[in-house]
Amino acid sequence: MTDEKTPTNEQEGTENGQNGENITLKNSIIPSIQETERFIYYLNNRFMLGLKENLIINIEQTTPNRKGYFMPSQHAEHYETTQKEPLNLIVISSLYLKDEPYNTIAHELAHYINTINGHIAKNNYHSQHFKKESEKMLLKVSKGKHGYNITEQTPEFLEMINDFKPNKDAFAVFQNFNDKKKKKGRNLKYMCSCGFIIRSAKNEEHPLKAICKYCNTEFITDEPEEEGEGEGGEDE
């Protein structure tokens, strides 16, 4: 994770090319990652969560019904350091960077805290332990299709963000969301929280029920959900 003192794209770049020219890009996703890390440190210090140094943050595109996801260090495709230290991963979707990103950060951090505390439910990823950690961080938690997966900002959470003093320009760069419905084919694509994809024929009477053995989350289809967390997406 980067140091909180790392310059943002609002600050003058300190690295120069051989001829002295500024090589810092004007538009960068780095401020979004830095703000995510800064909020995680803030939550850790405020609630004494026990954050370790085995966590890394990334911003990437996800399926339309996913605002973010958590990949445990046990996953076969986990990140690791040059010293072979496995890392846990929190991903914030580039499609939802302007849609309550602090809610998503706290949601995914609750997954991480459960993992380092050994609370991973095999058949219910958003378990009572997840609910407890999310509520500790002042989120409202409700039951959805995948356990206690619906998290919402409370007035207390918004007051906490004001105390955090968010960088208003941190999420200034984001990916456009294509809300056009995809044509339905014979097979549906399903994805778990750590990114593995499987395909299965659509069967409304007996829909696919499968759990990823790496992240212990249910494979869900990328078709739009009938209900979800926020406008068009869920945190996973």
mmCIF file of the C-alpha atoms, coordinates in Angstrom:
data_MODEL
# 
_entry.id   MODEL 
# 
loop_
_atom_site.group_PDB 
_atom_site.id 
_atom_site.type_symbol 
_atom_site.label_atom_id 
_atom_site.label_alt_id 
_atom_site.label_comp_id 
_atom_site.label_asym_id 
_atom_site.label_entity_id 
_atom_site.label_seq_id 
_atom_site.pdbx_PDB_ins_code 
_atom_site.Cartn_x 
_atom_site.Cartn_y 
_atom_site.Cartn_z 
_atom_site.occupancy 
_atom_site.B_iso_or_equiv 
_atom_site.pdbx_formal_charge 
_atom_site.auth_seq_id 
_atom_site.auth_comp_id 
_atom_site.auth_asym_id 
_atom_site.auth_atom_id 
_atom_site.pdbx_PDB_model_num 
ATOM 1   C CA . MET A 1 1   ? 0.000   0.000   0.000   1.00 0.00 ? 1   MET A CA 1 
ATOM 2   C CA . THR A 1 2   ? 1.268   3.499   -0.766  1.00 0.00 ? 2   THR A CA 1 
ATOM 3   C CA . ASP A 1 3   ? 2.292   6.127   1.753   1.00 0.00 ? 3   ASP A CA 1 
ATOM 4   C CA . GLU A 1 4   ? -0.355  8.750   2.521   1.00 0.00 ? 4   GLU A CA 1 
ATOM 5   C CA . LYS A 1 5   ? 2.186   11.433  1.642   1.00 0.00 ? 5   LYS A CA 1 
ATOM 6   C CA . THR A 1 6   ? 2.501   10.263  -1.953  1.00 0.00 ? 6   THR A CA 1 
ATOM 7   C CA . PRO A 1 7   ? 1.722   13.217  -4.293  1.00 0.00 ? 7   PRO A CA 1 
ATOM 8   C CA . THR A 1 8   ? -1.675  13.247  -6.005  1.00 0.00 ? 8   THR A CA 1 
ATOM 9   C CA . ASN A 1 9   ? -2.360  14.438  -9.526  1.00 0.00 ? 9   ASN A CA 1 
ATOM 10  C CA . GLU A 1 10  ? -3.153  17.865  -8.048  1.00 0.00 ? 10  GLU A CA 1 
ATOM 11  C CA . GLN A 1 11  ? 0.437   18.235  -6.923  1.00 0.00 ? 11  GLN A CA 1 
ATOM 12  C CA . GLU A 1 12  ? 3.379   19.040  -9.100  1.00 0.00 ? 12  GLU A CA 1 
ATOM 13  C CA . GLY A 1 13  ? 5.211   15.960  -10.298 1.00 0.00 ? 13  GLY A CA 1 
ATOM 14  C CA . THR A 1 14  ? 8.665   15.378  -8.873  1.00 0.00 ? 14  THR A CA 1 
ATOM 15  C CA . GLU A 1 15  ? 9.932   12.902  -11.446 1.00 0.00 ? 15  GLU A CA 1 
ATOM 16  C CA . ASN A 1 16  ? 11.455  14.250  -14.634 1.00 0.00 ? 16  ASN A CA 1 
ATOM 17  C CA . GLY A 1 17  ? 12.719  12.755  -17.836 1.00 0.00 ? 17  GLY A CA 1 
ATOM 18  C CA . GLN A 1 18  ? 16.300  12.916  -19.018 1.00 0.00 ? 18  GLN A CA 1 
ATOM 19  C CA . ASN A 1 19  ? 15.713  16.365  -20.533 1.00 0.00 ? 19  ASN A CA 1 
ATOM 20  C CA . GLY A 1 20  ? 13.977  17.708  -17.437 1.00 0.00 ? 20  GLY A CA 1 
ATOM 21  C CA . GLU A 1 21  ? 10.412  17.460  -18.769 1.00 0.00 ? 21  GLU A CA 1 
ATOM 22  C CA . ASN A 1 22  ? 7.566   16.589  -16.409 1.00 0.00 ? 22  ASN A CA 1 
ATOM 23  C CA . ILE A 1 23  ? 6.520   12.955  -16.956 1.00 0.00 ? 23  ILE A CA 1 
ATOM 24  C CA . THR A 1 24  ? 3.528   12.965  -14.572 1.00 0.00 ? 24  THR A CA 1 
ATOM 25  C CA . LEU A 1 25  ? 0.258   12.345  -16.415 1.00 0.00 ? 25  LEU A CA 1 
ATOM 26  C CA . LYS A 1 26  ? -2.483  14.915  -15.918 1.00 0.00 ? 26  LYS A CA 1 
ATOM 27  C CA . ASN A 1 27  ? -5.228  12.257  -15.737 1.00 0.00 ? 27  ASN A CA 1 
ATOM 28  C CA . SER A 1 28  ? -4.522  9.337   -13.441 1.00 0.00 ? 28  SER A CA 1 
ATOM 29  C CA . ILE A 1 29  ? -6.351  6.675   -11.457 1.00 0.00 ? 29  ILE A CA 1 
ATOM 30  C CA . ILE A 1 30  ? -3.676  6.905   -8.763  1.00 0.00 ? 30  ILE A CA 1 
ATOM 31  C CA . PRO A 1 31  ? -5.610  9.493   -6.678  1.00 0.00 ? 31  PRO A CA 1 
ATOM 32  C CA . SER A 1 32  ? -8.531  7.046   -6.455  1.00 0.00 ? 32  SER A CA 1 
ATOM 33  C CA . ILE A 1 33  ? -6.252  4.312   -5.126  1.00 0.00 ? 33  ILE A CA 1 
ATOM 34  C CA . GLN A 1 34  ? -4.585  6.714   -2.692  1.00 0.00 ? 34  GLN A CA 1 
ATOM 35  C CA . GLU A 1 35  ? -7.939  7.946   -1.385  1.00 0.00 ? 35  GLU A CA 1 
ATOM 36  C CA . THR A 1 36  ? -9.127  4.351   -0.955  1.00 0.00 ? 36  THR A CA 1 
ATOM 37  C CA . GLU A 1 37  ? -6.001  3.503   1.036   1.00 0.00 ? 37  GLU A CA 1 
ATOM 38  C CA . ARG A 1 38  ? -6.294  6.685   3.105   1.00 0.00 ? 38  ARG A CA 1 
ATOM 39  C CA . PHE A 1 39  ? -9.916  5.874   4.025   1.00 0.00 ? 39  PHE A CA 1 
ATOM 40  C CA . ILE A 1 40  ? -8.946  2.312   4.938   1.00 0.00 ? 40  ILE A CA 1 
ATOM 41  C CA . TYR A 1 41  ? -6.240  3.617   7.297   1.00 0.00 ? 41  TYR A CA 1 
ATOM 42  C CA . TYR A 1 42  ? -8.754  6.079   8.747   1.00 0.00 ? 42  TYR A CA 1 
ATOM 43  C CA . LEU A 1 43  ? -11.308 3.311   9.416   1.00 0.00 ? 43  LEU A CA 1 
ATOM 44  C CA . ASN A 1 44  ? -8.608  1.109   10.895  1.00 0.00 ? 44  ASN A CA 1 
ATOM 45  C CA . ASN A 1 45  ? -7.450  3.824   13.298  1.00 0.00 ? 45  ASN A CA 1 
ATOM 46  C CA . ARG A 1 46  ? -10.964 4.878   14.255  1.00 0.00 ? 46  ARG A CA 1 
ATOM 47  C CA . PHE A 1 47  ? -12.332 1.397   14.923  1.00 0.00 ? 47  PHE A CA 1 
ATOM 48  C CA . MET A 1 48  ? -9.088  -0.448  15.745  1.00 0.00 ? 48  MET A CA 1 
ATOM 49  C CA . LEU A 1 49  ? -9.710  -3.080  13.073  1.00 0.00 ? 49  LEU A CA 1 
ATOM 50  C CA . GLY A 1 50  ? -6.291  -4.742  13.195  1.00 0.00 ? 50  GLY A CA 1 
ATOM 51  C CA . LEU A 1 51  ? -5.205  -3.898  9.649   1.00 0.00 ? 51  LEU A CA 1 
ATOM 52  C CA . LYS A 1 52  ? -2.109  -5.762  8.490   1.00 0.00 ? 52  LYS A CA 1 
ATOM 53  C CA . GLU A 1 53  ? 0.312   -5.031  5.656   1.00 0.00 ? 53  GLU A CA 1 
ATOM 54  C CA . ASN A 1 54  ? -0.902  -7.956  3.529   1.00 0.00 ? 54  ASN A CA 1 
ATOM 55  C CA . LEU A 1 55  ? -3.466  -5.893  1.600   1.00 0.00 ? 55  LEU A CA 1 
ATOM 56  C CA . ILE A 1 56  ? -3.354  -4.266  -1.833  1.00 0.00 ? 56  ILE A CA 1 
ATOM 57  C CA . ILE A 1 57  ? -5.889  -2.010  -3.593  1.00 0.00 ? 57  ILE A CA 1 
ATOM 58  C CA . ASN A 1 58  ? -6.794  -1.945  -7.279  1.00 0.00 ? 58  ASN A CA 1 
ATOM 59  C CA . ILE A 1 59  ? -9.287  -0.160  -9.531  1.00 0.00 ? 59  ILE A CA 1 
ATOM 60  C CA . GLU A 1 60  ? -10.638 -2.184  -12.442 1.00 0.00 ? 60  GLU A CA 1 
ATOM 61  C CA . GLN A 1 61  ? -13.756 -2.810  -14.502 1.00 0.00 ? 61  GLN A CA 1 
ATOM 62  C CA . THR A 1 62  ? -16.213 -5.334  -13.100 1.00 0.00 ? 62  THR A CA 1 
ATOM 63  C CA . THR A 1 63  ? -19.493 -6.774  -14.290 1.00 0.00 ? 63  THR A CA 1 
ATOM 64  C CA . PRO A 1 64  ? -22.364 -4.231  -14.220 1.00 0.00 ? 64  PRO A CA 1 
ATOM 65  C CA . ASN A 1 65  ? -23.931 -5.701  -11.059 1.00 0.00 ? 65  ASN A CA 1 
ATOM 66  C CA . ARG A 1 66  ? -20.731 -5.525  -9.009  1.00 0.00 ? 66  ARG A CA 1 
ATOM 67  C CA . LYS A 1 67  ? -19.383 -2.370  -7.353  1.00 0.00 ? 67  LYS A CA 1 
ATOM 68  C CA . GLY A 1 68  ? -16.310 -4.102  -5.991  1.00 0.00 ? 68  GLY A CA 1 
ATOM 69  C CA . TYR A 1 69  ? -14.958 -7.395  -4.734  1.00 0.00 ? 69  TYR A CA 1 
ATOM 70  C CA . PHE A 1 70  ? -12.485 -8.959  -2.335  1.00 0.00 ? 70  PHE A CA 1 
ATOM 71  C CA . MET A 1 71  ? -9.949  -11.643 -3.307  1.00 0.00 ? 71  MET A CA 1 
ATOM 72  C CA . PRO A 1 72  ? -8.296  -13.515 -0.411  1.00 0.00 ? 72  PRO A CA 1 
ATOM 73  C CA . SER A 1 73  ? -4.591  -14.270 -0.436  1.00 0.00 ? 73  SER A CA 1 
ATOM 74  C CA . GLN A 1 74  ? -5.409  -17.999 -0.678  1.00 0.00 ? 74  GLN A CA 1 
ATOM 75  C CA . HIS A 1 75  ? -6.703  -17.533 -4.218  1.00 0.00 ? 75  HIS A CA 1 
ATOM 76  C CA . ALA A 1 76  ? -4.594  -19.173 -6.924  1.00 0.00 ? 76  ALA A CA 1 
ATOM 77  C CA . GLU A 1 77  ? -4.201  -15.854 -8.786  1.00 0.00 ? 77  GLU A CA 1 
ATOM 78  C CA . HIS A 1 78  ? -3.464  -13.716 -5.729  1.00 0.00 ? 78  HIS A CA 1 
ATOM 79  C CA . TYR A 1 79  ? -1.057  -10.800 -5.759  1.00 0.00 ? 79  TYR A CA 1 
ATOM 80  C CA . GLU A 1 80  ? 2.262   -11.268 -3.997  1.00 0.00 ? 80  GLU A CA 1 
ATOM 81  C CA . THR A 1 81  ? 5.441   -9.358  -3.265  1.00 0.00 ? 81  THR A CA 1 
ATOM 82  C CA . THR A 1 82  ? 8.924   -10.118 -4.605  1.00 0.00 ? 82  THR A CA 1 
ATOM 83  C CA . GLN A 1 83  ? 9.536   -11.752 -1.208  1.00 0.00 ? 83  GLN A CA 1 
ATOM 84  C CA . LYS A 1 84  ? 6.714   -14.226 -2.010  1.00 0.00 ? 84  LYS A CA 1 
ATOM 85  C CA . GLU A 1 85  ? 4.370   -12.710 0.580   1.00 0.00 ? 85  GLU A CA 1 
ATOM 86  C CA . PRO A 1 86  ? 0.758   -13.397 -0.524  1.00 0.00 ? 86  PRO A CA 1 
ATOM 87  C CA . LEU A 1 87  ? -1.535  -10.366 -0.514  1.00 0.00 ? 87  LEU A CA 1 
ATOM 88  C CA . ASN A 1 88  ? -5.265  -9.914  -0.060  1.00 0.00 ? 88  ASN A CA 1 
ATOM 89  C CA . LEU A 1 89  ? -6.917  -7.761  -2.723  1.00 0.00 ? 89  LEU A CA 1 
ATOM 90  C CA . ILE A 1 90  ? -9.694  -5.180  -2.574  1.00 0.00 ? 90  ILE A CA 1 
ATOM 91  C CA . VAL A 1 91  ? -11.002 -4.033  -5.955  1.00 0.00 ? 91  VAL A CA 1 
ATOM 92  C CA . ILE A 1 92  ? -13.194 -0.977  -6.448  1.00 0.00 ? 92  ILE A CA 1 
ATOM 93  C CA . SER A 1 93  ? -15.061 -0.992  -9.750  1.00 0.00 ? 93  SER A CA 1 
ATOM 94  C CA . SER A 1 94  ? -14.059 1.708   -12.220 1.00 0.00 ? 94  SER A CA 1 
ATOM 95  C CA . LEU A 1 95  ? -17.737 1.795   -13.292 1.00 0.00 ? 95  LEU A CA 1 
ATOM 96  C CA . TYR A 1 96  ? -18.894 3.027   -9.866  1.00 0.00 ? 96  TYR A CA 1 
ATOM 97  C CA . LEU A 1 97  ? -16.140 5.371   -8.681  1.00 0.00 ? 97  LEU A CA 1 
ATOM 98  C CA . LYS A 1 98  ? -18.614 8.265   -8.493  1.00 0.00 ? 98  LYS A CA 1 
ATOM 99  C CA . ASP A 1 99  ? -21.382 6.188   -6.865  1.00 0.00 ? 99  ASP A CA 1 
ATOM 100 C CA . GLU A 1 100 ? -20.828 6.138   -3.079  1.00 0.00 ? 100 GLU A CA 1 
ATOM 101 C CA . PRO A 1 101 ? -17.235 4.788   -3.264  1.00 0.00 ? 101 PRO A CA 1 
ATOM 102 C CA . TYR A 1 102 ? -16.738 5.111   0.507   1.00 0.00 ? 102 TYR A CA 1 
ATOM 103 C CA . ASN A 1 103 ? -19.628 2.690   1.101   1.00 0.00 ? 103 ASN A CA 1 
ATOM 104 C CA . THR A 1 104 ? -17.960 0.192   -1.228  1.00 0.00 ? 104 THR A CA 1 
ATOM 105 C CA . ILE A 1 105 ? -14.560 0.639   0.441   1.00 0.00 ? 105 ILE A CA 1 
ATOM 106 C CA . ALA A 1 106 ? -15.990 -0.053  3.901   1.00 0.00 ? 106 ALA A CA 1 
ATOM 107 C CA . HIS A 1 107 ? -17.991 -3.014  2.546   1.00 0.00 ? 107 HIS A CA 1 
ATOM 108 C CA . GLU A 1 108 ? -14.934 -4.678  1.020   1.00 0.00 ? 108 GLU A CA 1 
ATOM 109 C CA . LEU A 1 109 ? -12.815 -3.864  4.053   1.00 0.00 ? 109 LEU A CA 1 
ATOM 110 C CA . ALA A 1 110 ? -15.327 -5.814  6.178   1.00 0.00 ? 110 ALA A CA 1 
ATOM 111 C CA . HIS A 1 111 ? -14.583 -8.869  3.994   1.00 0.00 ? 111 HIS A CA 1 
ATOM 112 C CA . TYR A 1 112 ? -10.862 -8.386  4.575   1.00 0.00 ? 112 TYR A CA 1 
ATOM 113 C CA . ILE A 1 113 ? -11.244 -8.001  8.348   1.00 0.00 ? 113 ILE A CA 1 
ATOM 114 C CA . ASN A 1 114 ? -13.327 -11.191 8.466   1.00 0.00 ? 114 ASN A CA 1 
ATOM 115 C CA . THR A 1 115 ? -10.613 -13.015 6.519   1.00 0.00 ? 115 THR A CA 1 
ATOM 116 C CA . ILE A 1 116 ? -7.715  -12.012 8.777   1.00 0.00 ? 116 ILE A CA 1 
ATOM 117 C CA . ASN A 1 117 ? -9.862  -12.879 11.807  1.00 0.00 ? 117 ASN A CA 1 
ATOM 118 C CA . GLY A 1 118 ? -10.650 -16.323 10.380  1.00 0.00 ? 118 GLY A CA 1 
ATOM 119 C CA . HIS A 1 119 ? -14.392 -15.708 9.905   1.00 0.00 ? 119 HIS A CA 1 
ATOM 120 C CA . ILE A 1 120 ? -15.089 -17.065 6.404   1.00 0.00 ? 120 ILE A CA 1 
ATOM 121 C CA . ALA A 1 121 ? -18.435 -18.786 5.906   1.00 0.00 ? 121 ALA A CA 1 
ATOM 122 C CA . LYS A 1 122 ? -18.379 -21.584 3.332   1.00 0.00 ? 122 LYS A CA 1 
ATOM 123 C CA . ASN A 1 123 ? -21.945 -21.238 2.074   1.00 0.00 ? 123 ASN A CA 1 
ATOM 124 C CA . ASN A 1 124 ? -22.793 -17.658 2.999   1.00 0.00 ? 124 ASN A CA 1 
ATOM 125 C CA . TYR A 1 125 ? -20.170 -15.106 2.063   1.00 0.00 ? 125 TYR A CA 1 
ATOM 126 C CA . HIS A 1 126 ? -22.090 -12.160 3.559   1.00 0.00 ? 126 HIS A CA 1 
ATOM 127 C CA . SER A 1 127 ? -22.491 -13.822 6.947   1.00 0.00 ? 127 SER A CA 1 
ATOM 128 C CA . GLN A 1 128 ? -23.376 -12.547 10.409  1.00 0.00 ? 128 GLN A CA 1 
ATOM 129 C CA . HIS A 1 129 ? -19.659 -11.850 10.906  1.00 0.00 ? 129 HIS A CA 1 
ATOM 130 C CA . PHE A 1 130 ? -19.687 -9.662  7.785   1.00 0.00 ? 130 PHE A CA 1 
ATOM 131 C CA . LYS A 1 131 ? -22.792 -7.864  9.046   1.00 0.00 ? 131 LYS A CA 1 
ATOM 132 C CA . LYS A 1 132 ? -21.125 -7.198  12.393  1.00 0.00 ? 132 LYS A CA 1 
ATOM 133 C CA . GLU A 1 133 ? -17.947 -5.748  10.864  1.00 0.00 ? 133 GLU A CA 1 
ATOM 134 C CA . SER A 1 134 ? -19.934 -3.580  8.428   1.00 0.00 ? 134 SER A CA 1 
ATOM 135 C CA . GLU A 1 135 ? -22.170 -2.215  11.174  1.00 0.00 ? 135 GLU A CA 1 
ATOM 136 C CA . LYS A 1 136 ? -19.088 -1.482  13.273  1.00 0.00 ? 136 LYS A CA 1 
ATOM 137 C CA . MET A 1 137 ? -18.095 0.910   10.481  1.00 0.00 ? 137 MET A CA 1 
ATOM 138 C CA . LEU A 1 138 ? -21.531 2.606   10.715  1.00 0.00 ? 138 LEU A CA 1 
ATOM 139 C CA . LEU A 1 139 ? -23.107 1.049   7.609   1.00 0.00 ? 139 LEU A CA 1 
ATOM 140 C CA . LYS A 1 140 ? -26.706 -0.125  7.483   1.00 0.00 ? 140 LYS A CA 1 
ATOM 141 C CA . VAL A 1 141 ? -26.793 -3.818  6.512   1.00 0.00 ? 141 VAL A CA 1 
ATOM 142 C CA . SER A 1 142 ? -29.767 -5.646  5.009   1.00 0.00 ? 142 SER A CA 1 
ATOM 143 C CA . LYS A 1 143 ? -30.376 -9.107  3.610   1.00 0.00 ? 143 LYS A CA 1 
ATOM 144 C CA . GLY A 1 144 ? -30.255 -9.560  -0.139  1.00 0.00 ? 144 GLY A CA 1 
ATOM 145 C CA . LYS A 1 145 ? -29.901 -12.483 -2.506  1.00 0.00 ? 145 LYS A CA 1 
ATOM 146 C CA . HIS A 1 146 ? -26.411 -13.312 -1.234  1.00 0.00 ? 146 HIS A CA 1 
ATOM 147 C CA . GLY A 1 147 ? -26.708 -13.060 2.535   1.00 0.00 ? 147 GLY A CA 1 
ATOM 148 C CA . TYR A 1 148 ? -26.257 -9.695  4.240   1.00 0.00 ? 148 TYR A CA 1 
ATOM 149 C CA . ASN A 1 149 ? -24.860 -8.173  1.068   1.00 0.00 ? 149 ASN A CA 1 
ATOM 150 C CA . ILE A 1 150 ? -26.783 -4.891  0.925   1.00 0.00 ? 150 ILE A CA 1 
ATOM 151 C CA . THR A 1 151 ? -24.945 -2.055  2.653   1.00 0.00 ? 151 THR A CA 1 
ATOM 152 C CA . GLU A 1 152 ? -26.100 1.555   2.788   1.00 0.00 ? 152 GLU A CA 1 
ATOM 153 C CA . GLN A 1 153 ? -24.683 4.770   4.144   1.00 0.00 ? 153 GLN A CA 1 
ATOM 154 C CA . THR A 1 154 ? -26.235 5.977   7.397   1.00 0.00 ? 154 THR A CA 1 
ATOM 155 C CA . PRO A 1 155 ? -26.306 9.586   8.681   1.00 0.00 ? 155 PRO A CA 1 
ATOM 156 C CA . GLU A 1 156 ? -23.567 8.551   11.125  1.00 0.00 ? 156 GLU A CA 1 
ATOM 157 C CA . PHE A 1 157 ? -21.483 7.182   8.245   1.00 0.00 ? 157 PHE A CA 1 
ATOM 158 C CA . LEU A 1 158 ? -21.840 10.465  6.332   1.00 0.00 ? 158 LEU A CA 1 
ATOM 159 C CA . GLU A 1 159 ? -20.812 12.424  9.433   1.00 0.00 ? 159 GLU A CA 1 
ATOM 160 C CA . MET A 1 160 ? -17.763 10.193  9.678   1.00 0.00 ? 160 MET A CA 1 
ATOM 161 C CA . ILE A 1 161 ? -16.847 10.941  6.047   1.00 0.00 ? 161 ILE A CA 1 
ATOM 162 C CA . ASN A 1 162 ? -16.995 14.661  6.823   1.00 0.00 ? 162 ASN A CA 1 
ATOM 163 C CA . ASP A 1 163 ? -14.605 14.055  9.720   1.00 0.00 ? 163 ASP A CA 1 
ATOM 164 C CA . PHE A 1 164 ? -12.372 12.078  7.336   1.00 0.00 ? 164 PHE A CA 1 
ATOM 165 C CA . LYS A 1 165 ? -12.164 15.172  5.080   1.00 0.00 ? 165 LYS A CA 1 
ATOM 166 C CA . PRO A 1 166 ? -12.424 13.432  1.700   1.00 0.00 ? 166 PRO A CA 1 
ATOM 167 C CA . ASN A 1 167 ? -10.451 14.608  -1.295  1.00 0.00 ? 167 ASN A CA 1 
ATOM 168 C CA . LYS A 1 168 ? -13.174 15.893  -3.615  1.00 0.00 ? 168 LYS A CA 1 
ATOM 169 C CA . ASP A 1 169 ? -10.992 15.312  -6.679  1.00 0.00 ? 169 ASP A CA 1 
ATOM 170 C CA . ALA A 1 170 ? -9.901  11.775  -5.777  1.00 0.00 ? 170 ALA A CA 1 
ATOM 171 C CA . PHE A 1 171 ? -12.549 10.084  -7.925  1.00 0.00 ? 171 PHE A CA 1 
ATOM 172 C CA . ALA A 1 172 ? -12.558 12.611  -10.753 1.00 0.00 ? 172 ALA A CA 1 
ATOM 173 C CA . VAL A 1 173 ? -11.602 9.967   -13.346 1.00 0.00 ? 173 VAL A CA 1 
ATOM 174 C CA . PHE A 1 174 ? -14.031 7.098   -13.852 1.00 0.00 ? 174 PHE A CA 1 
ATOM 175 C CA . GLN A 1 175 ? -15.206 4.687   -16.533 1.00 0.00 ? 175 GLN A CA 1 
ATOM 176 C CA . ASN A 1 176 ? -18.447 5.284   -18.410 1.00 0.00 ? 176 ASN A CA 1 
ATOM 177 C CA . PHE A 1 177 ? -21.203 2.791   -17.708 1.00 0.00 ? 177 PHE A CA 1 
ATOM 178 C CA . ASN A 1 178 ? -22.870 1.169   -20.713 1.00 0.00 ? 178 ASN A CA 1 
ATOM 179 C CA . ASP A 1 179 ? -26.411 0.523   -19.544 1.00 0.00 ? 179 ASP A CA 1 
ATOM 180 C CA . LYS A 1 180 ? -27.564 -1.092  -22.776 1.00 0.00 ? 180 LYS A CA 1 
ATOM 181 C CA . LYS A 1 181 ? -28.901 -4.562  -22.090 1.00 0.00 ? 181 LYS A CA 1 
ATOM 182 C CA . LYS A 1 182 ? -26.846 -7.391  -23.517 1.00 0.00 ? 182 LYS A CA 1 
ATOM 183 C CA . LYS A 1 183 ? -28.477 -9.792  -25.902 1.00 0.00 ? 183 LYS A CA 1 
ATOM 184 C CA . LYS A 1 184 ? -29.422 -12.983 -24.129 1.00 0.00 ? 184 LYS A CA 1 
ATOM 185 C CA . GLY A 1 185 ? -27.731 -16.091 -25.449 1.00 0.00 ? 185 GLY A CA 1 
ATOM 186 C CA . ARG A 1 186 ? -28.347 -19.749 -24.711 1.00 0.00 ? 186 ARG A CA 1 
ATOM 187 C CA . ASN A 1 187 ? -25.679 -19.822 -22.002 1.00 0.00 ? 187 ASN A CA 1 
ATOM 188 C CA . LEU A 1 188 ? -25.300 -17.393 -19.128 1.00 0.00 ? 188 LEU A CA 1 
ATOM 189 C CA . LYS A 1 189 ? -21.967 -16.248 -17.747 1.00 0.00 ? 189 LYS A CA 1 
ATOM 190 C CA . TYR A 1 190 ? -21.479 -16.617 -13.987 1.00 0.00 ? 190 TYR A CA 1 
ATOM 191 C CA . MET A 1 191 ? -18.668 -15.102 -11.939 1.00 0.00 ? 191 MET A CA 1 
ATOM 192 C CA . CYS A 1 192 ? -17.529 -15.483 -8.342  1.00 0.00 ? 192 CYS A CA 1 
ATOM 193 C CA . SER A 1 193 ? -16.091 -12.632 -6.281  1.00 0.00 ? 193 SER A CA 1 
ATOM 194 C CA . CYS A 1 194 ? -12.501 -13.492 -7.154  1.00 0.00 ? 194 CYS A CA 1 
ATOM 195 C CA . GLY A 1 195 ? -13.120 -13.417 -10.892 1.00 0.00 ? 195 GLY A CA 1 
ATOM 196 C CA . PHE A 1 196 ? -13.459 -17.043 -12.053 1.00 0.00 ? 196 PHE A CA 1 
ATOM 197 C CA . ILE A 1 197 ? -16.028 -17.409 -14.850 1.00 0.00 ? 197 ILE A CA 1 
ATOM 198 C CA . ILE A 1 198 ? -18.232 -20.367 -15.727 1.00 0.00 ? 198 ILE A CA 1 
ATOM 199 C CA . ARG A 1 199 ? -21.058 -20.659 -18.254 1.00 0.00 ? 199 ARG A CA 1 
ATOM 200 C CA . SER A 1 200 ? -24.304 -22.554 -17.907 1.00 0.00 ? 200 SER A CA 1 
ATOM 201 C CA . ALA A 1 201 ? -27.573 -22.870 -19.797 1.00 0.00 ? 201 ALA A CA 1 
ATOM 202 C CA . LYS A 1 202 ? -30.384 -20.723 -18.436 1.00 0.00 ? 202 LYS A CA 1 
ATOM 203 C CA . ASN A 1 203 ? -32.825 -22.743 -16.341 1.00 0.00 ? 203 ASN A CA 1 
ATOM 204 C CA . GLU A 1 204 ? -35.420 -20.731 -14.418 1.00 0.00 ? 204 GLU A CA 1 
ATOM 205 C CA . GLU A 1 205 ? -36.761 -23.809 -12.635 1.00 0.00 ? 205 GLU A CA 1 
ATOM 206 C CA . HIS A 1 206 ? -33.326 -25.003 -11.498 1.00 0.00 ? 206 HIS A CA 1 
ATOM 207 C CA . PRO A 1 207 ? -30.893 -22.049 -11.658 1.00 0.00 ? 207 PRO A CA 1 
ATOM 208 C CA . LEU A 1 208 ? -27.184 -22.667 -11.195 1.00 0.00 ? 208 LEU A CA 1 
ATOM 209 C CA . LYS A 1 209 ? -26.088 -22.959 -7.554  1.00 0.00 ? 209 LYS A CA 1 
ATOM 210 C CA . ALA A 1 210 ? -22.310 -23.157 -7.279  1.00 0.00 ? 210 ALA A CA 1 
ATOM 211 C CA . ILE A 1 211 ? -19.716 -21.968 -4.746  1.00 0.00 ? 211 ILE A CA 1 
ATOM 212 C CA . CYS A 1 212 ? -16.113 -21.056 -5.598  1.00 0.00 ? 212 CYS A CA 1 
ATOM 213 C CA . LYS A 1 213 ? -13.723 -23.105 -3.443  1.00 0.00 ? 213 LYS A CA 1 
ATOM 214 C CA . TYR A 1 214 ? -11.131 -20.304 -3.495  1.00 0.00 ? 214 TYR A CA 1 
ATOM 215 C CA . CYS A 1 215 ? -13.189 -17.339 -2.219  1.00 0.00 ? 215 CYS A CA 1 
ATOM 216 C CA . ASN A 1 216 ? -16.227 -19.241 -0.855  1.00 0.00 ? 216 ASN A CA 1 
ATOM 217 C CA . THR A 1 217 ? -18.639 -16.998 -2.767  1.00 0.00 ? 217 THR A CA 1 
ATOM 218 C CA . GLU A 1 218 ? -21.561 -17.956 -4.964  1.00 0.00 ? 218 GLU A CA 1 
ATOM 219 C CA . PHE A 1 219 ? -21.230 -17.762 -8.739  1.00 0.00 ? 219 PHE A CA 1 
ATOM 220 C CA . ILE A 1 220 ? -23.713 -15.140 -9.931  1.00 0.00 ? 220 ILE A CA 1 
ATOM 221 C CA . THR A 1 221 ? -24.812 -14.238 -13.439 1.00 0.00 ? 221 THR A CA 1 
ATOM 222 C CA . ASP A 1 222 ? -23.822 -10.962 -15.063 1.00 0.00 ? 222 ASP A CA 1 
ATOM 223 C CA . GLU A 1 223 ? -27.433 -10.394 -16.087 1.00 0.00 ? 223 GLU A CA 1 
ATOM 224 C CA . PRO A 1 224 ? -28.961 -7.347  -14.329 1.00 0.00 ? 224 PRO A CA 1 
ATOM 225 C CA . GLU A 1 225 ? -30.283 -8.228  -10.893 1.00 0.00 ? 225 GLU A CA 1 
ATOM 226 C CA . GLU A 1 226 ? -33.911 -7.564  -10.008 1.00 0.00 ? 226 GLU A CA 1 
ATOM 227 C CA . GLU A 1 227 ? -32.777 -6.053  -6.752  1.00 0.00 ? 227 GLU A CA 1 
ATOM 228 C CA . GLY A 1 228 ? -29.397 -4.896  -5.569  1.00 0.00 ? 228 GLY A CA 1 
ATOM 229 C CA . GLU A 1 229 ? -27.319 -2.465  -3.609  1.00 0.00 ? 229 GLU A CA 1 
ATOM 230 C CA . GLY A 1 230 ? -27.673 1.021   -5.037  1.00 0.00 ? 230 GLY A CA 1 
ATOM 231 C CA . GLU A 1 231 ? -28.509 1.979   -8.599  1.00 0.00 ? 231 GLU A CA 1 
ATOM 232 C CA . GLY A 1 232 ? -27.571 -0.992  -10.739 1.00 0.00 ? 232 GLY A CA 1 
ATOM 233 C CA . GLY A 1 233 ? -24.894 -2.700  -8.702  1.00 0.00 ? 233 GLY A CA 1 
ATOM 234 C CA . GLU A 1 234 ? -23.950 -4.704  -5.650  1.00 0.00 ? 234 GLU A CA 1 
ATOM 235 C CA . ASP A 1 235 ? -20.834 -4.781  -3.538  1.00 0.00 ? 235 ASP A CA 1 
ATOM 236 C CA . GLU A 1 236 ? -19.417 -8.299  -3.415  1.00 0.00 ? 236 GLU A CA 1 
# 
